């Protein structure tokens, strides 16, 4: 069993646990809110100064925690081999009961990229499409990739973030095929990839 001591503020500390994360015991401290339900935290092994920056997705209430558990399951299974390349690395899913209410915390690699250099846009678009194809080949439909903010530059790479509405998926053609005499990919049978082709192709 792994534990997470999450220091929220001077008066509030949450004690969460996970059966699926080995025997690691973390202490974490809130740094700031990134957006609704997503926070930057500093984390370290228990007894050490929390220095590593990660993102924490927080769910409150039975339904939200169950949805986050499903998302964590995607990281554990379909997205396992893509972590740290096209999706964030997942550091574990932790739960607790606080005042009778379910609390969930999904720890992920903190992804923040600089705005794209206009000269690199074609290369970035190519990486976005390659990441989307790899995601579909792994059996995941993101469900919201038309929203560009789910692609985050990481150095010279791209990460796809936020799998809260993603579902397991079997593409009719997970990979594209070249149209005869054209440079453009043709996507057969997958609306999500077809939309991305029209936007980034």
C-alpha positions as CSV (number, residue, x, y, z in Angstrom):
1,X,0.0,0.0,0.0
2,X,1.2,3.5,-0.9
3,X,0.2,6.7,1.0
4,X,0.0,10.3,0.2
5,X,0.0,13.1,2.8
6,X,-1.3,16.1,0.9
7,X,-0.8,19.4,2.7
8,X,-3.5,21.7,1.3
9,X,-3.0,24.7,3.6
10,X,-1.8,25.5,7.1
11,X,-5.0,23.9,8.6
12,X,-5.9,21.2,6.2
13,X,-3.9,18.0,5.5
14,X,-5.4,15.0,3.6
15,X,-4.3,11.4,4.1
16,X,-4.9,9.3,1.0
17,X,-3.8,5.8,0.0
18,X,-3.4,3.5,-3.1
19,X,-3.2,-0.2,-3.4
20,X,-1.7,0.0,-6.9
21,X,1.4,2.1,-6.3
22,X,3.9,-0.1,-4.5
23,X,5.1,0.7,-1.1
24,X,5.9,4.4,-1.6
25,X,4.9,7.0,0.9
26,X,4.7,10.6,-0.3
27,X,4.3,14.0,1.2
28,X,3.0,16.7,-1.0
29,X,2.2,20.4,-0.7
30,X,-0.1,22.6,-2.8
31,X,1.6,25.3,-4.8
32,X,-1.2,26.8,-6.8
33,X,-4.4,26.1,-8.8
34,X,-3.9,25.6,-12.5
35,X,-7.5,25.3,-13.5
36,X,-10.7,23.9,-11.9
37,X,-9.8,20.6,-10.2
38,X,-6.1,20.7,-11.4
39,X,-3.3,21.9,-9.1
40,X,0.4,22.2,-9.2
41,X,2.0,20.5,-6.1
42,X,5.4,19.7,-4.9
43,X,6.0,16.1,-3.9
44,X,8.7,14.0,-2.2
45,X,9.1,10.8,-0.4
46,X,7.8,11.0,3.2
47,X,10.4,12.5,5.5
48,X,12.1,14.4,2.6
49,X,11.5,18.0,1.5
50,X,8.8,17.9,-1.3
51,X,10.7,19.3,-4.3
52,X,9.4,17.6,-7.4
53,X,6.7,19.5,-9.2
54,X,3.7,17.4,-10.5
55,X,0.1,18.0,-11.4
56,X,-2.7,16.8,-9.2
57,X,-6.2,16.3,-10.4
58,X,-8.6,16.4,-7.5
59,X,-12.1,14.7,-7.5
60,X,-14.7,15.2,-4.8
61,X,-17.8,13.1,-4.3
62,X,-18.5,9.5,-5.2
63,X,-19.3,10.1,-8.9
64,X,-16.3,12.3,-9.6
65,X,-14.0,9.9,-7.9
66,X,-15.4,6.9,-9.9
67,X,-14.8,8.9,-13.1
68,X,-11.2,9.6,-12.0
69,X,-10.7,6.0,-11.2
70,X,-11.7,5.1,-14.7
71,X,-9.2,7.7,-16.1
72,X,-6.5,6.2,-13.8
73,X,-7.4,2.8,-15.3
74,X,-6.6,4.1,-18.8
75,X,-3.2,5.2,-17.6
76,X,-2.6,1.9,-16.0
77,X,-3.6,-0.2,-19.0
78,X,-4.1,1.3,-22.5
79,X,-1.8,4.4,-21.9
80,X,0.9,2.5,-20.0
81,X,3.4,2.3,-22.9
82,X,2.7,5.9,-24.0
83,X,3.5,7.6,-20.6
84,X,6.3,10.1,-20.7
85,X,6.2,10.2,-24.5
86,X,2.8,11.4,-25.8
87,X,0.9,11.3,-22.6
88,X,1.9,12.5,-19.1
89,X,3.6,10.0,-16.8
90,X,1.2,8.9,-14.1
91,X,2.5,8.6,-10.5
92,X,-0.6,7.1,-9.0
93,X,-4.2,7.4,-8.0
94,X,-5.0,8.0,-4.4
95,X,-8.3,8.0,-2.5
96,X,-9.7,8.8,0.9
97,X,-12.9,9.6,2.8
98,X,-13.0,13.1,4.2
99,X,-15.9,14.0,6.5
100,X,-17.9,11.2,4.8
101,X,-17.2,12.4,1.3
102,X,-15.0,10.5,-1.3
103,X,-11.8,12.3,-2.3
104,X,-9.6,11.3,-5.2
105,X,-6.2,12.5,-6.4
106,X,-4.5,11.6,-9.6
107,X,-0.8,12.5,-9.8
108,X,0.6,13.3,-13.2
109,X,3.7,14.7,-14.9
110,X,3.5,18.5,-14.9
111,X,3.2,19.5,-18.5
112,X,3.9,23.0,-19.5
113,X,5.3,24.2,-22.8
114,X,6.4,27.4,-24.3
115,X,4.2,29.0,-27.0
116,X,5.1,27.5,-30.4
117,X,7.7,29.2,-32.4
118,X,5.9,30.1,-35.7
119,X,8.7,28.5,-37.7
120,X,8.1,25.2,-35.9
121,X,4.3,25.1,-36.4
122,X,4.4,22.6,-39.3
123,X,6.7,20.3,-37.3
124,X,4.5,20.7,-34.2
125,X,1.4,19.9,-36.3
126,X,3.1,16.7,-37.5
127,X,3.9,15.7,-33.9
128,X,0.3,16.4,-32.9
129,X,-1.0,14.1,-35.6
130,X,1.6,11.4,-34.8
131,X,0.6,11.5,-31.1
132,X,-3.1,11.2,-32.0
133,X,-2.5,8.2,-34.2
134,X,-0.4,6.5,-31.5
135,X,-3.2,7.2,-29.0
136,X,-5.8,5.6,-31.3
137,X,-3.4,2.7,-32.1
138,X,-3.2,2.1,-28.4
139,X,-7.0,1.8,-28.2
140,X,-8.1,5.1,-26.7
141,X,-10.5,7.7,-28.1
142,X,-9.8,11.0,-26.3
143,X,-13.1,12.5,-27.0
144,X,-12.1,16.2,-27.0
145,X,-9.0,16.5,-29.2
146,X,-10.7,19.1,-31.4
147,X,-10.0,21.4,-28.4
148,X,-6.4,22.4,-29.1
149,X,-5.5,23.0,-25.4
150,X,-5.3,19.2,-24.9
151,X,-2.0,19.3,-26.8
152,X,0.8,20.7,-24.7
153,X,4.4,21.2,-26.0
154,X,7.0,19.5,-23.9
155,X,10.5,20.5,-25.1
156,X,10.5,19.3,-28.7
157,X,7.7,16.9,-28.1
158,X,3.9,17.1,-27.5
159,X,1.8,15.6,-24.7
160,X,-1.9,14.9,-24.9
161,X,-3.5,15.7,-21.6
162,X,-6.9,15.3,-19.8
163,X,-8.4,11.8,-20.3
164,X,-11.5,12.6,-18.2
165,X,-13.9,11.8,-21.1
166,X,-11.7,9.2,-22.9
167,X,-12.9,5.7,-23.6
168,X,-11.4,2.5,-24.9
169,X,-11.6,2.5,-28.7
170,X,-11.0,0.3,-31.6
171,X,-10.2,2.3,-34.7
172,X,-11.2,0.8,-38.0
173,X,-7.8,2.1,-39.2
174,X,-5.7,3.2,-36.2
175,X,-3.0,4.3,-38.6
176,X,-3.5,6.5,-41.7
177,X,-2.9,5.5,-45.3
178,X,-1.5,7.9,-47.9
179,X,-3.9,9.0,-50.6
180,X,-2.6,8.2,-54.0
181,X,-0.7,11.2,-55.4
182,X,-1.2,13.3,-52.3
183,X,0.8,14.2,-49.2
184,X,-2.4,14.3,-47.1
185,X,-3.4,11.4,-44.9
186,X,-6.8,9.8,-45.4
187,X,-8.5,8.6,-42.3
188,X,-11.0,5.8,-42.7
189,X,-13.8,5.3,-40.2
190,X,-12.6,7.5,-37.3
191,X,-14.3,10.9,-36.8
192,X,-11.8,12.1,-34.2
193,X,-8.8,11.5,-36.5
194,X,-10.7,12.9,-39.5
195,X,-11.3,16.2,-37.6
196,X,-7.6,16.3,-36.6
197,X,-6.5,15.7,-40.1
198,X,-8.6,18.7,-41.3
199,X,-7.2,21.0,-38.5
200,X,-3.6,19.9,-38.4
201,X,-3.0,18.1,-41.7
